[in-house]
Amino acid sequence: MGELVSLLKSNKPISVRWIFRIKTNPIGIIVKYKASFVLCGFLQKAKVDYKEVFTPVTQIKSVRTMIVIAN
């Protein structure tokens, strides 16, 4: 993990939003409530606000497969 640092006066923080959804089945019965925490990264400027990009994306099937292989 990274370390927490103070924001420079020349920079502004990235805004964030919560997105709430209700998942229903075809009949209309509520199956689950979902919430996503989304960063509005599109407001950043390349090589001004960040220097490199890393987006960890994985599927739970891949994680389970790696755990089985490791065992």
N, C-alpha and C positions, 0 to 999 in steps of 0.2 A: 504494500500500500504506500501511497505517497504521504507526504507530510503537509500539514496545514500551514499556510503562509498568509501573511497580510496582503490585501489587495492594494495595488499601487493607486495613487490618486488619479493618474492618467487613464486608468482602465475602469471599465464598468462591469459589474457582475453579469453573468449569463442568467436570463430569466428562465423560470421553470413553471411547469403546469402539471396539474393532476388531471387525468382523463378517466372518467368512471363509465363503465358499461355494464349492462345487465344482459346476460346470455340466456336465451330461452330456447326450448325445444320446438319442433314444428307445431305442436299443439298450443303453445303459448305459455307453458308452465316455466317459471323461473328455474334455471338449472344452477347458475352461479353468478356471483357478483365479481367483476374484475376491476382492478385499478392499475393505472400505469403512470409512472412518474417520468415526464418527458422534459428534456432540456431543449431550449430553443437555440440550438447551436448554429442555425442559419444566420444569426446576427453577427457571428464572428467573421473576422477578415483574416485570410491566409497570410502567414508570416508576420502578422502584427499581433494577433491574439494567441496563436499557436504555431508550433514549428513542425510537429509531426502528428499523424493521425493513427489511432489504433482503436478498432471496434471489435471487442470480443463477441462473437456470435457462435452459438452452439445449439445443438438439439439434445434433448434429454436421452434420446436413443444412443447418440454418440458417446455421451458420458457413461452410460450403463455399459456399453460395449468395452470401453477402455478399462472400466473397473473389473469386468469379467476377465479381460486379457491380463490385467495386472495380478489377479489372484492366481 
